[in-house]
């Protein structure tokens, strides 16, 4: 009987050891106001595999996101997708996001965006709905960097926006 119990415990341990780890769904976006340039600079890091799933569903079922891909539509898809999912209002006014480019970094795609002609900020509201349509557990972390300091906020599907007040 004792041998049977040990065998059951060992088989459970082995099956848990080889079970796939639970995947987490997260993106990280840094928003920085650069007063000297009158610009807001945005860097967003998104897992390539997750973004590829969205693009396959929305744009092209055969798309592959990797450094060797020669698909010239990737930048167009990125610009379109990010402008639909990331919204920024400064002092209550919606802003136009300018997609600058991207680079691959191991498992993430680093996307560069900016907002030009921002002489002063009293409030900035960021809405980030990246990947919410695919993953209900998705969390989008926003890091704000201002001359006064840093602040971070986790945005979720039920609460996709955050407003930061300056002064």
N, C-alpha and C positions, 0 to 999 in steps of 0.2 A: 504494500500500500504506500509506504514511504517513497519507494522508487517511482511509483506512478505520479505522486505529488511533485516530486523533483522534476520529472520529465515534463509535466504540464507547465510548471513555472519556467523552466528553461525554454520550452517552445514559445511561450508568451513573450519572454524577454527577447528571444531571437527575432520573432515576428515584429516586435516594436522597434528593434534596432534597425531593421531593414525597411521599415515603412517610410514613405516619403515625408519629409518635414513639411509642416504646414507653411504655406507660402504667405508672405505678408505683402500688402499692397500699399505702397507709399510713394509719394513724389516729394521733392524738396525744391522750394523756390525761394531765392534770395532777392529781395527788393531793396535797392539802395538809391537814395536821393543824393545826387552829386551836384551840390549847389553851384560850384564853380563852372560846371558845364550846362547848368539849367536843364538837367536831364534826370530821368529815373532809369536806372539800369536794372534789368531783370535777368537772372540766370535760373533756369529750371532744369532739374535733373529728373528724368523719368526712365523707368526700366524699359529697355529696348523691347523685350519680349511682350510686355503688356501693350506698349504703343503699337507694335506690329500687329497684335490681335485686333486693336481698334481700327487700324488702317485697312486690314483685310476685310473687316466687316463693313466699313464705310466707303472705301475707295477702290481697292484693288485686291482681290483674293489671292493674287500671286506675288504680292509685294514682299520683299525681304529687306529688312533694315540691318545693314552691316557696312563696314568700311569699303568692302570690295564691290558693293552694289553700284551700278552705273545708272540706276533709275533716277532720271532728272526730275521726276515728279515728286520725290520725297520732300524737298524743300517747300514746294507748293502745298503739299498735303500738311506739312508741319505748320506752316504759316496759317493756313485756313483753319486747321483744328485748334491751334492755340488761341487764335483770335476769337473763336467761338466759345472756348472753355475758360479762358482767363480774361476777366474784365477788370479794369481799373478806373476808378473815378478819383479825380483830384479836386479838392475844394467843391465837391458836389457835381463836377462836370465829367462826363465819360471821356476817356482818352483813347486815342488811336495807338495801338501797339504796332511797332515796326520790328518785324522779324529780321534779325541780322544774319544768323547762321546757326550752325550746329557742329558738334564734334562728338565722336564716339569715345567713351571712357569705360572700358571693360564691359559691364553689363548695363550701363546707363547711356542715354543720349542726353547730352548737355546742350540746351537750347538758349540762344542769346537773343534778347528782346530789349527794346528801349522805347522810351517816350521822350520826345524832344520838346523844347520850348516850355519848360516848367520853371518860371522865375521864382515861385514861392509856393510852399505847401503849408496849409493849415490842417487839412484832413486828407487822408488817402484811404480809400476803401478798395480792398482786393477781394474778388470773387474768383475762386479756383475750383472748377468742376472737372478737371482732368481725370479721366478714367472712371468717373462715377457711373457712367452708363454700362460699364462692364462688371465692376466689382462693388458690391454694397459695402464691403469693409474698407474700401479705399480711404486713405488719409492723405491729405496734402498739407505738408508742413510749410509754413511761410515764415521766413526770417526777415525782419525789417532791420535795416541798418540806417541810422540817421546820425547827424552830427552830435545829437544828445545821447546816443547809446543804441542798444540793440533790444529788440523784442521779438518773441516768437509766438506763433499761434498754430494750432492744429485745426484744419478745416475738414469737416466730414460731410457726407451726403445731405444730412438734415440741417447742417449749419455750414454752408459753403462760402460765407463772406465774413470779413472782419474789417472794422474801421479803426484806424490809428489817428489820434489827434495830436497835432504838434502844438507846442507852447503850453 
